[in-house]
């Protein structure tokens, strides 16, 4: 076994942004959260996510983790009434939102 001659004392990903990764394996499938990657830029995050998660995916989404909200179903108020706005997006709308606000 090879020994290393240096020690890393910084936390993993301390200088990188964390990105949540979602994939759709078939055009009829819903997006599924498959994991996360740490990367300093959108391009590097896309490369890492593609190599790790996109083998069978037709669509890959990256969302900055610090801009992603997670809710338990108890907190999501699912099925408790109509808010008056349509929260369902078309495929074209979802695709246009991918990597929104990030410089490519």
C-alpha positions, 0 to 999 in steps of 0.5 A: 500500500502506498503512503502519502507524504502530505496531510490535507487539513481542509474539509473536502470541497471547502473551496467548491460549491455543492451541486445537487444532481437530478436525472431522467432516464427516459423522456417519460420518467420524472426527474430523480435525485441521484446525488451531489457533486462538489465543483468550483464551476458549472462546467466542472460540475456538469463534467463530474455529474455526467461521468458519475450519473449520466450513463443511462440518462436522457436529461441531467439537471444541476441545481446549486445545493444552497439554492435547493429547498428540501421539504418533508411531505408533512411540510409540503402541504400537498393536496391541501387546496389550490393556491390559484397558480399552476405549479406544473411546468412543461418540459420546455419550461423545465429545460429553460430553467436548467442552470438558470443564472449560471454563466456558461 
